[in-house]
Amino acid sequence: MKEKVLKTEKYISYVMFAIMLAGSFALIALGLFNHPTGDDYFYGVEAHRAFLETKNPLMLIKEAIEGAGFEYFYWQGTYSAMFFMFLPPNVVSEKLYKLVTLCVILIFTVCVFCFVRLMLKHLCGQEGKALKIHTRLIASAYVFFSLQSCDFLGESVYWYNGSMYYTCYYSLTLLFLGYIIAYIRDKERQSRRGWFVFLLIFAFFLAGGNYVSLLPCIIIMCLLSAYLLYKRSNCGKSVTIITAVMLTGFAISAIAPGNRIREAALFERSGFGSVAKSLLQGLSYLMGWTGIWWFIFLLVITPAFINILENIKSDFKFKYPIIFAMFAYGLFCSMGTPTFYAMNSSGPARVCAIVYYGFFLTTAMIYFYVLGWAYRKQKKGIYIAIAAAIMLIVISRFNIKYPNMISAIRSIASGEAAMYEEEYLERYKILTDESVRNAVLPAYKVTPDMLYVGDFQAETDTENNIKIAKYFGKDSVRVDYGY
């Protein structure tokens, strides 16, 4: 019977994997019409000019290091992320920018698959065929529904600056946590010094990224360290050292002189108020994001969850579903605390995107724990839990929204994406014309939802336009908006 169930799940997992690939390919195809804008030019100007003059790739690294160092003292302390911010692909070639969407989706997908596999193997005792099938089903569903139902792909998948800083670091954080769990549960890994050194470097690298995905990671690492030390685990000290390195990196980032300058230009802030606001915002997210796509996601992964629970090789008892749900909710809400502290708001679209991905992950984990609790109580309990989930579907608001792959296909098929690219190339021709010293660019007439994330300003003396003029070797750049 178990083999028959597993065989059915195998077919479901392949179907889900194929759907995920189809959805990703559609988004990537739209990315072929993608072009740099805003901060891609702003931060890339020095590396671009240096590369044009020398054709030496090492100059790119030099300029990125110097740029990150400058930002540390004058604007932003996120040292590792700033390094990459100064290296958008357009500094080498505008054509390379078309690969941004492919790279971002690939990083997100690979990290999710690795995370799910490591969690199933080391926390649930999955192995062999079951591990492959359940990893493929759960990870494919998570990638597909997260990307296809997210309203913020423009800034989080198509725009290099936003996607690198947020989506890529969120993805790598999942990978890091998967490796940490594997390190804790696998004594063979603990015996290899290379793994410990790798995790130390990885922790310090992530600590230099965005705080939205970093804060929950730090909370998890601190709790894991405390628990392992309390249990006198063999890896307790090494995990604590890794946590200390991450906290050190976070401190280096947080105390950056540039942060003080940036904060002076923003709002007054309160640590307690930021936490309270993020907890309230979490409720708003729950009300707004528990829609039809979320429920379909849970239903798709339910067979895998049930099979895992029936064959789980773990000492988890699933005794405290309410406490776990409250903890997971708090962890999810912590993603919103940094932006409330820094900006007194939930943040821009690129921030909301990874919070949205975190919402899908957090609710899936709560759902798994509740199913585990019901299964441990009595086998009939699992059906009660499923019935409750179906009832939630009935009472939920069914705001039907086409998946983003449909929007991407429509944009390409209607010619909208091609028209946007044609307009961009017309502007690029002006920007690269050496006879033009003061570039006046026509405003975009076509602005595809996922490709267009902003434009240059109408005035020549704004900081962005000054940088863009320097990027293209012009005296000035502005956009003619007709006013």
C-alpha positions as CSV (number, residue, x, y, z in Angstrom):
1,M,0.0,0.0,0.0
2,K,2.8,2.4,0.9
3,E,4.6,1.7,-2.4
4,K,1.3,2.4,-4.3
5,V,0.9,5.7,-2.4
6,L,4.5,6.6,-3.1
7,K,4.1,5.8,-6.8
8,T,1.1,8.1,-7.0
9,E,3.0,10.9,-5.3
10,K,5.9,10.3,-7.7
11,Y,3.6,11.1,-10.6
12,I,2.2,14.1,-8.8
13,S,5.7,15.4,-8.1
14,Y,6.7,15.1,-11.7
15,V,3.6,17.0,-12.8
16,M,4.3,19.7,-10.2
17,F,7.9,19.9,-11.3
18,A,6.8,20.3,-14.9
19,I,4.4,23.0,-14.0
20,M,7.1,24.8,-12.0
21,L,9.4,24.7,-15.0
22,A,6.8,26.0,-17.4
23,G,6.0,28.9,-15.1
24,S,9.7,29.7,-14.6
25,F,10.4,29.5,-18.3
26,A,7.6,32.0,-19.0
27,L,9.1,34.4,-16.5
28,I,12.6,33.9,-17.8
29,A,11.3,34.5,-21.4
30,L,9.9,37.9,-20.4
31,G,13.3,38.6,-18.8
32,L,14.8,38.6,-22.3
33,F,13.2,42.0,-22.8
34,N,14.7,43.3,-19.5
35,H,17.0,46.3,-19.2
36,P,18.8,48.1,-16.4
37,T,17.4,51.2,-14.7
38,G,18.0,53.4,-11.7
39,D,20.4,52.0,-9.1
40,D,21.8,49.6,-11.7
41,Y,23.4,52.7,-13.3
42,F,23.9,54.6,-10.0
43,Y,26.0,52.0,-8.3
44,G,27.6,50.6,-11.4
45,V,29.1,53.8,-12.8
46,E,32.6,53.6,-11.4
47,A,33.0,49.9,-12.3
48,H,31.6,50.5,-15.7
49,R,33.9,53.5,-16.5
50,A,36.9,51.5,-15.1
51,F,36.1,48.5,-17.3
52,L,35.6,50.6,-20.4
53,E,39.0,52.2,-19.9
54,T,41.0,49.1,-19.0
55,K,39.0,46.0,-20.1
56,N,40.4,44.4,-17.0
57,P,37.9,42.3,-15.0
58,L,40.0,42.8,-11.8
59,M,39.1,46.5,-12.0
60,L,35.5,45.5,-11.5
61,I,36.4,43.8,-8.2
62,K,38.6,46.8,-7.1
63,E,35.8,49.3,-7.8
64,A,33.2,47.2,-6.0
65,I,35.4,46.9,-2.9
66,E,36.0,50.6,-2.9
67,G,32.4,51.4,-3.5
68,A,31.2,49.1,-0.6
69,G,33.8,50.7,1.6
70,F,32.6,54.2,0.7
71,E,28.9,53.3,1.3
72,Y,29.9,51.8,4.7
73,F,31.1,55.1,5.9
74,Y,28.6,57.4,4.1
75,W,25.3,55.6,3.6
76,Q,24.8,51.8,4.3
77,G,26.7,49.1,6.3
78,T,25.5,45.9,4.5
79,Y,29.0,45.1,3.4
80,S,28.7,41.9,1.3
81,A,25.4,43.0,-0.4
82,M,26.9,46.4,-1.3
83,F,29.8,44.7,-3.0
84,F,27.4,43.0,-5.4
85,M,25.3,46.1,-5.7
86,F,28.3,47.8,-7.4
87,L,28.5,44.9,-9.9
88,P,25.3,44.9,-11.9
89,P,25.8,42.9,-15.2
90,N,25.4,46.1,-17.3
91,V,28.8,47.3,-16.1
92,V,30.3,44.8,-18.6
93,S,27.5,44.6,-21.2
94,E,23.9,45.7,-21.5
95,K,23.1,42.4,-23.1
96,L,24.1,40.5,-19.9
97,Y,21.2,42.2,-18.1
98,K,18.8,39.9,-19.9
99,L,20.2,37.0,-17.8
100,V,19.2,38.6,-14.5
101,T,15.8,36.9,-14.3
102,L,17.3,33.5,-15.2
103,C,20.0,33.8,-12.5
104,V,17.7,35.0,-9.8
105,I,15.1,32.3,-10.4
106,L,17.8,29.6,-10.7
107,I,19.4,30.7,-7.4
108,F,16.0,30.8,-5.7
109,T,15.0,27.4,-7.1
110,V,18.3,25.6,-6.3
111,C,18.4,27.0,-2.7
112,V,14.8,26.0,-2.1
113,F,15.3,22.5,-3.4
114,C,18.5,22.1,-1.2
115,F,16.7,23.5,1.8
116,V,13.7,21.2,1.5
117,R,15.9,18.1,0.9
118,L,18.2,18.9,3.9
119,M,15.2,19.4,6.2
120,L,13.4,16.3,5.1
121,K,16.6,14.2,5.4
122,H,17.9,15.4,8.7
123,L,14.7,16.4,10.5
124,C,12.2,13.8,9.2
125,G,14.5,10.9,8.5
126,Q,13.5,10.7,4.8
127,E,15.8,8.7,2.5
128,G,15.9,7.0,-0.9
129,K,12.9,7.3,-3.2
130,A,10.7,9.0,-0.6
131,L,13.3,11.8,-0.1
132,K,13.6,12.5,-3.8
133,I,9.8,12.4,-4.5
134,H,8.9,14.6,-1.5
135,T,11.7,17.0,-2.1
136,R,10.6,17.4,-5.7
137,L,6.9,17.8,-4.8
138,I,7.2,20.2,-1.9
139,A,10.0,22.4,-3.4
140,S,8.4,22.6,-6.8
141,A,5.1,23.7,-5.2
142,Y,6.8,26.3,-3.1
143,V,8.8,27.7,-6.0
144,F,5.8,27.8,-8.3
145,F,3.2,29.2,-6.0
146,S,5.6,31.8,-4.4
147,L,6.7,33.2,-7.7
148,Q,3.5,32.9,-9.7
149,S,1.2,34.5,-7.1
150,C,3.6,37.3,-5.9
151,D,2.6,40.8,-6.9
152,F,6.1,42.2,-6.6
153,L,8.2,40.4,-9.2
154,G,9.3,43.6,-11.0
155,E,11.6,44.6,-8.1
156,S,12.3,41.1,-6.8
157,V,13.1,39.1,-9.9
158,Y,13.6,41.4,-12.9
159,W,15.5,44.3,-11.3
160,Y,19.0,43.4,-10.5
161,N,19.5,45.7,-7.6
162,G,16.3,44.7,-5.7
163,S,16.5,41.0,-6.6
164,M,20.1,40.5,-5.7
165,Y,19.8,42.4,-2.4
166,Y,16.6,40.7,-1.3
167,T,15.5,37.6,-3.2
168,C,19.1,36.2,-3.6
169,Y,20.0,36.8,0.0
170,Y,16.7,35.3,1.2
171,S,17.4,32.2,-0.9
172,L,20.9,31.9,0.4
173,T,19.6,32.2,4.0
174,L,17.4,29.2,3.4
175,L,20.4,27.3,2.1
176,F,22.5,28.3,5.1
177,L,19.8,27.1,7.6
178,G,19.5,23.8,5.7
179,Y,23.3,23.3,6.0
180,I,23.1,24.2,9.8
181,I,20.5,21.6,10.4
182,A,22.5,19.0,8.4
183,Y,25.6,20.0,10.4
184,I,23.8,19.5,13.7
185,R,22.2,16.2,12.8
186,D,25.1,14.6,10.9
187,K,28.1,13.7,13.0
188,E,30.2,13.0,9.9
189,R,29.9,16.6,8.9
190,Q,30.8,17.7,12.4
191,S,34.0,15.8,12.2
192,R,35.1,17.6,9.0
193,R,36.8,20.9,9.8
194,G,36.1,22.2,6.3
195,W,32.3,22.2,7.0
196,F,32.8,24.3,10.1
197,V,35.0,26.8,8.3
198,F,32.6,27.0,5.4
199,L,29.7,27.7,7.7
200,L,31.7,30.4,9.5
201,I,32.4,32.1,6.1
202,F,28.8,31.7,5.0
203,A,27.5,33.2,8.3
204,F,29.7,36.2,8.0
205,F,28.7,36.7,4.4
206,L,25.0,36.6,5.2
207,A,25.5,39.0,8.0
208,G,26.5,41.6,5.5
209,G,23.2,41.3,3.6
210,N,19.7,42.7,4.1
211,Y,18.3,42.7,7.6
212,V,14.8,41.4,6.5
213,S,16.0,37.8,5.9
214,L,18.9,38.1,8.4
215,L,16.9,38.9,11.6
216,P,14.9,35.7,11.7
217,C,18.0,33.7,10.8
218,I,19.9,35.3,13.8
219,I,16.9,34.5,16.1
220,I,17.0,30.8,14.9
221,M,20.8,30.6,15.3
222,C,20.7,32.0,18.9
223,L,17.9,29.7,20.0
224,L,19.7,26.7,18.4
225,S,22.9,27.6,20.1
226,A,21.2,28.0,23.5
227,Y,19.4,24.6,23.1
228,L,22.5,22.7,22.0
229,L,24.6,24.1,24.9
230,Y,21.8,23.2,27.3
231,K,21.7,19.7,26.0
232,R,25.5,19.5,26.0
233,S,25.5,18.5,22.4
234,N,28.8,17.7,20.8
235,C,28.3,20.4,18.2
236,G,27.0,23.0,20.7
237,K,30.2,25.0,20.9
238,S,30.8,25.0,17.1
239,V,27.3,26.2,16.4
240,T,27.6,28.8,19.0
241,I,30.9,30.0,17.4
242,I,29.1,30.2,14.0
243,T,26.3,32.2,15.7
244,A,28.9,34.5,17.3
245,V,30.5,35.1,13.9
246,M,27.1,36.0,12.4
247,L,26.3,38.3,15.3
248,T,29.8,40.0,14.9
249,G,29.1,40.5,11.2
250,F,25.7,41.9,12.0
251,A,27.2,44.3,14.5
252,I,29.8,45.4,12.0
253,S,27.0,46.1,9.5
254,A,24.8,47.8,12.1
255,I,27.4,50.2,13.6
256,A,28.5,51.5,10.2
257,P,28.9,55.3,10.2
258,G,26.9,55.4,7.0
259,N,23.9,54.0,8.8
260,R,23.8,57.0,11.1
261,I,23.9,59.4,8.1
262,R,21.1,57.5,6.4
263,E,19.0,57.3,9.6
264,A,19.3,61.1,10.0
265,A,17.5,61.5,6.6
266,L,14.6,59.2,7.6
267,F,12.1,58.9,10.5
268,E,12.4,58.9,14.2
269,R,12.3,55.3,15.3
270,S,11.5,53.1,18.3
271,G,12.7,49.5,18.8
272,F,9.6,48.5,20.8
273,G,7.3,50.4,18.4
274,S,8.9,48.7,15.4
275,V,8.3,45.2,16.9
276,A,4.6,46.1,17.7
277,K,4.0,47.4,14.2
278,S,5.6,44.4,12.6
279,L,3.3,42.1,14.7
280,L,0.3,44.0,13.6
281,Q,1.4,44.1,10.0
282,G,1.7,40.3,10.2
283,L,-2.0,40.1,10.8
284,S,-2.6,42.3,7.8
285,Y,-0.5,40.0,5.7
286,L,-2.4,36.9,6.9
287,M,-5.7,38.6,5.9
288,G,-4.4,39.6,2.5
289,W,-2.4,36.6,1.5
290,T,-4.5,33.7,2.6
291,G,-6.2,33.4,-0.8
292,I,-6.9,30.7,-3.3
293,W,-3.3,30.2,-4.5
294,W,-2.1,29.7,-0.9
295,F,-4.8,27.1,-0.3
296,I,-4.0,25.3,-3.5
297,F,-0.4,25.2,-2.4
298,L,-1.3,23.6,0.9
299,L,-3.5,21.1,-0.7
300,V,-0.8,20.1,-3.2
301,I,1.7,19.4,-0.5
302,T,-0.7,17.7,1.8
303,P,-0.2,14.1,0.4
304,A,3.6,14.5,0.9
305,F,3.1,15.8,4.4
306,I,0.8,12.9,5.4
307,N,3.2,10.3,3.9
308,I,6.2,11.9,5.7
309,L,4.3,11.8,9.0
310,E,3.3,8.2,8.6
311,N,6.9,7.2,8.0
312,I,8.8,9.9,10.1
313,K,12.0,8.8,11.7
314,S,12.3,11.5,14.3
315,D,11.9,12.2,18.0
316,F,9.5,15.1,17.4
317,K,6.3,14.7,19.4
318,F,4.3,17.6,17.9
319,K,2.9,18.3,21.3
320,Y,2.5,22.1,21.3
321,P,0.8,23.3,18.0
322,I,-0.3,26.6,19.5
323,I,3.1,27.4,20.9
324,F,4.8,26.5,17.7
325,A,2.3,28.5,15.6
326,M,2.9,31.6,17.9
327,F,6.6,31.2,17.6
328,A,6.5,30.8,13.9
329,Y,4.2,33.8,13.6
330,G,6.7,35.9,15.6
331,L,9.6,34.7,13.5
332,F,7.7,35.6,10.3
333,C,6.8,39.1,11.7
334,S,10.4,39.7,12.6
335,M,11.0,40.0,8.8
336,G,9.1,43.3,9.0
337,T,10.8,44.8,12.0
338,P,13.9,46.2,10.2
339,T,11.9,48.2,7.7
340,F,9.5,49.6,10.4
341,Y,12.6,50.6,12.4
342,A,14.4,52.1,9.4
343,M,11.5,53.5,7.4
344,N,8.4,53.4,9.7
345,S,6.7,51.3,7.0
346,S,6.4,47.8,5.7
347,G,9.0,48.7,3.0
348,P,9.2,48.8,-0.8
349,A,7.9,46.1,-3.1
350,R,11.2,44.1,-3.1
351,V,11.0,43.8,0.7
352,C,7.3,42.7,0.6
353,A,8.3,40.0,-2.0
354,I,10.6,38.1,0.3
355,V,8.2,38.6,3.2
356,Y,5.6,37.0,0.9
357,Y,7.9,34.0,0.2
358,G,8.5,33.8,4.0
359,F,4.7,33.7,4.5
360,F,4.3,30.7,2.3
361,L,7.2,28.9,4.0
362,T,6.0,29.8,7.6
363,T,2.4,28.8,7.0
364,A,3.5,25.5,5.4
365,M,5.6,24.7,8.5
366,I,2.8,25.5,10.8
367,Y,0.5,23.3,8.7
368,F,2.9,20.4,8.9
369,Y,3.2,20.7,12.6
370,V,-0.6,20.8,13.1
371,L,-0.9,17.7,10.9
372,G,1.8,16.1,13.0
373,W,0.0,16.9,16.2
374,A,-3.3,15.6,14.8
375,Y,-1.6,12.4,13.6
376,R,0.1,11.8,16.9
377,K,-3.1,12.3,18.8
378,Q,-5.0,9.7,16.8
379,K,-5.0,8.7,13.2
380,K,-8.5,10.1,12.7
381,G,-7.3,13.4,13.8
382,I,-5.4,13.9,10.6
383,Y,-8.6,13.8,8.6
384,I,-10.1,16.4,11.0
385,A,-7.2,18.7,10.3
386,I,-7.6,18.3,6.5
387,A,-11.4,18.9,6.9
388,A,-10.6,22.1,8.8
389,A,-8.3,23.2,6.1
390,I,-11.0,22.6,3.5
391,M,-13.5,24.6,5.6
392,L,-11.0,27.5,5.6
393,I,-11.0,27.3,1.8
394,V,-14.8,27.6,1.8
395,I,-14.8,30.7,4.1
396,S,-11.8,32.3,2.5
397,R,-12.0,35.2,0.1
398,F,-11.5,33.8,-3.4
399,N,-9.8,36.7,-5.2
400,I,-8.9,34.9,-8.4
401,K,-5.7,36.2,-9.9
402,Y,-3.9,34.8,-13.0
403,P,-0.5,33.4,-12.3
404,N,2.4,35.7,-13.3
405,M,3.3,33.3,-16.1
406,I,0.1,34.3,-17.9
407,S,0.9,37.9,-17.5
408,A,4.4,37.2,-18.9
409,I,3.0,35.3,-21.9
410,R,0.4,38.0,-22.6
411,S,3.1,40.8,-22.4
412,I,5.2,38.9,-24.9
413,A,2.4,37.8,-27.2
414,S,0.7,41.2,-27.3
415,G,4.0,42.8,-28.4
416,E,4.0,45.0,-25.2
417,A,7.4,43.7,-24.1
418,A,8.9,44.2,-27.6
419,M,7.6,47.8,-27.7
420,Y,9.1,48.5,-24.3
421,E,12.5,47.1,-25.5
422,E,12.2,49.2,-28.7
423,E,11.6,52.3,-26.7
424,Y,14.6,51.5,-24.4
425,L,16.9,50.9,-27.4
426,E,15.8,54.3,-28.8
427,R,16.9,55.9,-25.6
428,Y,20.1,53.8,-25.4
429,K,21.0,55.0,-28.8
430,I,20.8,58.6,-27.6
431,L,22.8,57.8,-24.5
432,T,25.6,56.1,-26.4
433,D,25.8,58.8,-29.2
434,E,29.1,60.6,-28.6
435,S,27.9,63.7,-30.4
436,V,25.1,64.2,-27.9
437,R,26.4,65.9,-24.7
438,N,23.1,66.8,-23.1
439,A,20.8,63.8,-23.5
440,V,17.1,64.3,-23.5
441,L,15.2,61.0,-23.4
442,P,11.6,60.5,-24.5
443,A,9.4,59.2,-21.7
444,Y,8.2,55.5,-21.9
445,K,4.8,55.1,-23.5
446,V,4.7,51.4,-22.7
447,T,5.4,50.3,-19.1
448,P,5.0,46.5,-18.6
449,D,4.1,45.7,-15.0
450,M,7.0,43.3,-14.3
451,L,9.7,44.9,-16.5
452,Y,9.2,48.6,-15.6
453,V,10.2,49.5,-12.1
454,G,11.0,53.2,-12.5
455,D,12.7,55.8,-14.7
456,F,15.2,58.7,-14.6
457,Q,14.0,62.2,-13.5
458,A,13.0,65.2,-15.5
459,E,15.6,67.4,-13.9
460,T,19.3,67.3,-14.8
461,D,20.6,68.1,-11.3
462,T,19.2,65.2,-9.3
463,E,21.7,62.8,-7.8
464,N,20.5,59.9,-9.9
465,N,20.6,61.8,-13.2
466,I,24.1,63.2,-12.4
467,K,25.4,59.6,-11.9
468,I,23.7,58.3,-15.0
469,A,25.2,61.2,-17.0
470,K,28.6,60.1,-15.7
471,Y,27.9,56.5,-16.5
472,F,27.3,57.3,-20.2
473,G,29.9,60.1,-20.4
474,K,27.4,62.9,-20.8
475,D,27.2,66.4,-19.5
476,S,23.6,65.9,-18.4
477,V,20.7,63.5,-18.7
478,R,17.0,64.1,-18.2
479,V,13.7,62.6,-19.3
480,D,11.1,64.7,-21.2
481,Y,7.8,64.0,-19.6
482,G,6.1,66.8,-21.4
483,Y,5.8,69.2,-18.5
